[in-house]
Amino acid sequence: VVKPLLDYFRQIRNELDQSEAKEKQLTELNSNLMKKYHEIVQIHEKLMKQAFQLDEYNEKIVEKTNELQLCQIETSKLQSQIDIQKSTIDRLTSPFQNYDKCRDELAGVTRNLETCEAQLSNRTSILNQKDEIISKNVEKIQNITENFEKSQTKLLEKEKDNQLCEVEVKKLNSTLQYFKPSSCIPFGENPGVHQIKVGVVNVVDVLCNSQLAGPGWLVIQQRIGGKEDFNRDWAAYRKGFGSLDRDFFLGLETIHLLTSSQPHELYVHLVGSNGTIVYARYDDFKISDEENGYKLSLGKMSGTVKMDALRYGVDMKFSTFDRDNDEFINNCAKIYSSGWWYTNC
């Protein structure tokens, strides 16, 4: 477990204040984004209602058009009857027909003609009414179409605003990464998994512990379940492995970036098979970069352990089964099935 010295606490607090300001601005932008979203939903509902009305008007137009076609058919039939009556009149006026008979037939034809003309006039009036209804419906359809186009324009504008808001949110999220804390000190009252800044731009998940040795400690290795395989190669130990809620190793490169950026302490908590608990606390802890094999450096120790076994690893490079850096004739990492700063075994 490592803990930065308190000399850097004030600088971290300033960075947290800036982070809170950015988070407040992000909250406001998210609120504006939700407002834009609700406006888009309202416009969409309005468009759907207008589209439904447009479908109804189209159905009415089709219905009126069918009625108009029927009227035209009836008119055509009446015109045919008129033509027939005219033909009959022509036939009756022939000099070869009986005058009285022709007169009676002519009177009947005249009556039929008047009836047809009355029906034709009535049909014409109905057609005129249908034309007026169709004209009104066409005007309504045009108005609905214009409103629909205006609504579409507004919707496009809202979508553009929404895209701009999303871009701003992404920028703020990107900027917020630079104001992440660089240790577990800010999470002293809220231990658990948190994100911290490691190096210049790297952000990693870490496990913060406030129970074993006070608040602000960052766990770099945890072996509590026994299910995680620690017999890993160099690449795995460099990157880190396991799960933060069970067994894990944080990663040599991350530990190097942490300990090289500012002074750290190391707290080793050990529990024996019989339940005995001992600890060792070092007032300084750091490891070198990969080029130098992540060489171990320790300060003064205090604690309840009987022997400072970790001291034997000082100035030793890290060893794994595929990279033997110890001083023993054989590979200690293979013998103990785990990577470590071995000297002999």
C-alpha positions in Angstrom: 0.0 0.0 0.0 1.3 3.5 -0.8 0.5 7.0 0.5 1.8 10.4 -0.9 3.3 12.8 1.6 1.0 15.6 2.8 3.2 18.3 1.2 1.2 17.7 -2.0 -2.3 17.9 -0.4 -2.8 21.6 -0.9 -2.0 21.2 -4.7 -4.5 18.3 -5.0 -7.2 20.3 -3.2 -6.9 23.1 -5.7 -7.2 20.6 -8.6 -10.3 19.2 -6.9 -11.9 22.7 -6.7 -11.3 23.2 -10.4 -12.7 19.7 -11.0 -15.9 20.5 -9.1 -16.3 23.7 -11.1 -16.0 21.7 -14.3 -18.5 19.1 -13.0 -21.0 21.9 -12.2 -20.6 23.2 -15.7 -21.1 19.7 -17.1 -24.3 19.3 -15.0 -25.7 22.5 -16.4 -24.9 21.4 -19.9 -26.6 18.0 -19.3 -29.7 19.9 -18.0 -29.8 22.0 -21.1 -29.4 18.9 -23.2 -32.4 17.3 -21.5 -34.5 20.4 -22.1 -33.6 20.3 -25.8 -34.5 16.6 -25.8 -38.0 17.3 -24.4 -38.5 20.1 -26.9 -37.7 17.6 -29.7 -40.1 15.1 -28.3 -42.9 17.7 -28.2 -42.2 18.7 -31.8 -42.2 15.1 -32.8 -45.6 14.5 -31.2 -47.0 17.5 -32.9 -45.7 16.3 -36.3 -47.2 12.9 -35.7 -50.6 14.5 -34.9 -50.4 16.7 -38.0 -49.4 13.7 -40.2 -52.4 11.8 -38.8 -54.7 14.7 -39.7 -53.1 14.8 -43.2 -54.0 11.1 -43.7 -57.6 11.8 -42.7 -57.9 14.7 -45.1 -56.4 12.6 -47.9 -59.0 9.8 -47.1 -61.8 12.4 -47.3 -60.5 13.7 -50.6 -60.4 10.2 -52.0 -64.0 9.7 -50.8 -65.2 13.0 -52.3 -63.4 12.2 -55.5 -65.2 8.8 -55.7 -68.5 10.6 -55.1 -67.7 13.1 -57.9 -66.9 10.3 -60.3 -70.3 8.7 -59.4 -72.0 12.1 -60.0 -70.3 12.3 -63.4 -71.5 8.8 -64.3 -75.1 9.8 -63.3 -74.8 13.0 -65.3 -73.5 11.0 -68.3 -76.5 8.7 -68.0 -78.9 11.6 -67.8 -77.3 13.2 -70.9 -77.8 9.9 -72.6 -81.4 9.9 -71.7 -81.7 13.5 -73.0 -80.2 12.5 -76.2 -82.6 9.6 -76.5 -85.5 11.9 -75.8 -84.3 14.3 -78.4 -84.1 11.5 -80.8 -87.7 10.5 -79.9 -88.8 14.1 -80.5 -87.2 14.1 -83.9 -88.9 10.9 -84.7 -92.3 12.2 -83.5 -92.1 15.4 -85.5 -91.9 13.3 -88.7 -94.8 14.2 -91.0 -95.5 10.5 -91.4 -96.8 10.2 -87.8 -100.2 10.9 -86.3 -100.4 14.4 -85.0 -102.3 13.6 -81.8 -100.0 10.7 -81.0 -97.0 12.8 -81.7 -98.4 15.6 -79.5 -99.0 13.2 -76.6 -95.6 11.6 -77.0 -94.1 15.0 -77.3 -95.7 16.1 -74.0 -94.5 12.9 -72.3 -91.0 13.5 -73.7 -91.1 17.1 -72.6 -92.1 16.1 -69.1 -89.3 13.5 -69.0 -86.9 16.2 -70.4 -87.9 18.6 -67.6 -87.4 15.9 -65.1 -84.0 15.1 -66.5 -83.1 18.8 -66.5 -84.1 19.2 -62.9 -82.1 16.1 -62.0 -79.1 17.5 -64.0 -79.4 20.8 -62.2 -79.5 19.1 -58.9 -76.5 17.0 -59.8 -74.7 20.1 -61.0 -75.4 21.8 -57.6 -74.1 18.8 -55.8 -70.9 18.8 -57.9 -70.4 22.5 -57.2 -70.7 21.8 -53.5 -68.2 18.9 -53.8 -65.8 21.2 -55.7 -66.0 23.7 -52.8 -65.3 21.0 -50.2 -62.4 19.7 -52.3 -61.0 23.3 -52.6 -61.2 23.8 -48.8 -59.6 20.4 -48.2 -56.8 21.2 -50.6 -56.2 24.5 -48.8 -56.1 22.7 -45.5 -53.7 20.2 -46.8 -51.4 23.0 -48.1 -51.5 24.7 -44.6 -50.7 21.4 -43.0 -47.9 20.8 -45.4 -46.4 24.2 -44.7 -46.7 23.7 -41.0 -45.1 20.3 -41.4 -42.2 21.8 -43.3 -41.7 24.5 -40.7 -41.8 21.9 -37.9 -39.2 19.8 -39.8 -37.0 22.9 -40.1 -37.3 23.5 -36.3 -36.6 19.9 -35.6 -33.4 20.1 -37.7 -32.3 23.2 -35.8 -33.0 21.4 -32.4 -30.9 18.4 -33.6 -28.0 20.8 -34.5 -28.3 22.4 -31.1 -28.3 18.9 -29.5 -25.2 17.9 -31.5 -23.4 21.1 -30.4 -24.3 20.3 -26.7 -22.9 16.8 -27.1 -19.7 18.2 -28.5 -19.4 20.5 -25.5 -20.1 17.7 -23.1 -17.3 15.6 -24.7 -14.9 18.5 -24.5 -15.7 19.0 -20.8 -15.3 15.3 -20.1 -12.0 15.3 -21.9 -10.9 18.4 -19.9 -12.1 16.9 -16.6 -9.6 14.1 -17.0 -6.8 16.6 -16.3 -8.3 17.5 -13.0 -8.6 14.0 -11.6 -6.8 13.5 -8.2 -3.4 11.9 -8.3 -3.8 9.9 -5.1 -6.4 8.4 -2.7 -6.2 11.2 -0.2 -9.4 13.0 -1.4 -11.2 9.7 -1.0 -10.2 9.2 2.6 -13.8 9.3 3.8 -15.1 7.3 0.8 -12.8 4.3 0.3 -13.3 1.9 -2.6 -12.7 2.0 -6.3 -12.0 5.4 -7.7 -10.3 7.0 -10.7 -7.0 8.9 -10.3 -4.6 10.6 -12.7 -1.3 8.7 -13.2 1.5 10.5 -15.0 0.5 13.4 -17.4 -2.7 12.1 -19.0 -3.3 8.5 -17.9 -6.4 7.8 -15.8 -6.7 4.5 -14.0 -9.1 2.7 -11.6 -7.5 2.1 -8.2 -8.6 0.6 -4.8 -8.5 3.2 -2.0 -8.3 1.8 1.6 -8.9 3.7 4.8 -9.3 0.8 7.3 -5.8 -0.8 7.7 -3.6 2.3 8.4 -5.8 5.3 8.2 -7.3 7.3 5.3 -5.7 7.9 1.9 -3.9 4.6 1.2 -3.8 3.1 -2.4 -3.7 -0.7 -2.7 -1.1 -1.9 -5.2 -1.4 -5.6 -4.5 -4.2 -7.7 -2.8 -4.2 -11.4 -2.2 -7.2 -12.4 -0.2 -9.1 -15.1 -2.2 -6.3 -17.3 -3.6 -8.1 -17.7 -6.9 -6.0 -15.3 -9.0 -2.9 -16.8 -10.7 0.1 -14.7 -9.9 2.5 -16.8 -12.0 2.3 -14.3 -14.8 4.8 -13.2 -17.5 6.6 -9.8 -17.6 4.0 -8.2 -19.8 1.2 -9.1 -17.4 3.1 -7.6 -14.4 3.9 -4.5 -16.3 0.3 -3.9 -17.2 -1.4 -5.3 -14.1 -4.0 -8.0 -13.7 -6.8 -9.3 -11.5 -10.0 -7.6 -10.2 -10.0 -4.7 -7.7 -12.7 -6.4 -5.6 -10.7 -9.6 -5.3 -7.0 -10.6 -5.9 -5.0 -8.2 -8.2 -1.7 -6.5 -8.9 -1.9 -2.9 -10.0 0.9 -3.0 -12.5 4.6 -2.1 -12.5 4.3 0.7 -14.9 1.5 2.4 -13.0 3.4 1.9 -9.7 6.5 3.5 -11.3 4.5 6.5 -12.6 2.9 7.0 -9.1 6.1 6.7 -7.1 8.2 8.8 -9.5 5.8 11.7 -9.6 5.9 12.3 -5.8 7.2 10.7 -2.6 5.2 7.7 -1.3 5.1 5.5 1.8 4.6 1.7 1.7 2.4 -0.2 4.1 2.6 -4.0 4.0 -0.3 -5.8 5.8 0.2 -9.6 6.4 -2.2 -12.1 7.8 -0.8 -15.5 8.8 -2.6 -18.9 8.3 -3.3 -18.9 12.1 -4.9 -15.4 11.9 -1.9 -13.5 13.2 -1.7 -10.0 11.8 1.6 -8.1 11.3 2.6 -5.1 9.3 5.6 -3.2 8.0 5.6 0.5 7.2 8.4 2.2 5.0 8.7 6.0 5.0 9.8 6.0 1.4 8.9 3.7 -1.5 9.5 3.9 -5.3 10.5 1.7 -8.2 12.5 2.6 -11.4 11.3 2.5 -15.0 11.1 -0.6 -17.2 14.5 0.2 -18.8 16.1 -0.3 -15.3 13.9 -3.4 -14.6 11.6 -1.6 -12.1 14.3 -1.7 -9.5 13.1 -1.4 -5.9 13.9 1.4 -3.5 12.8 1.5 0.2 13.2 4.0 3.1 13.2 3.2 6.9 10.9 0.6 8.2 8.7 0.5 11.3 6.1 -2.1 12.3 5.4 -5.4 14.0 7.2 -7.8 11.6 10.1 -9.7 13.1 12.3 -9.6 10.0 12.5 -7.0 7.3 12.4 -9.5 4.5 11.5 -7.0 1.8 14.8 -5.2 2.5 16.6 -8.0 0.6 14.9 -6.9 -2.5 16.3 -3.3 -2.4 18.2 -2.4 -5.6 16.9 -5.6 -7.2 15.1 -5.7 -10.5 11.7 -7.3 -10.7 11.7 -11.0 -11.8 9.1 -13.1 -13.6 9.2 -16.7 -15.0 10.2 -15.3 -18.4 12.6 -12.6 -17.1 15.1 -13.8 -14.5 16.7 -10.8 -12.7 17.6 -12.4 -9.3 21.1 -13.5 -8.1 20.2 -17.2 -7.7 21.4 -19.9 -10.0 17.7 -20.8 -10.8 14.7 -18.6 -11.5 13.1 -17.7 -8.1 9.9 -16.5 -9.9 9.4 -20.0 -11.3 10.1 -21.6 -7.9 7.6 -19.5 -6.0 5.2 -19.2 -9.0 5.0 -15.4 -8.6 6.8 -12.3 -9.8 8.7 -10.3 -7.2 12.0 -8.4 -6.3 13.9 -11.6 -5.6 17.6 -11.8 -4.5 18.0 -15.5 -3.7 15.5 -18.3 -2.9 
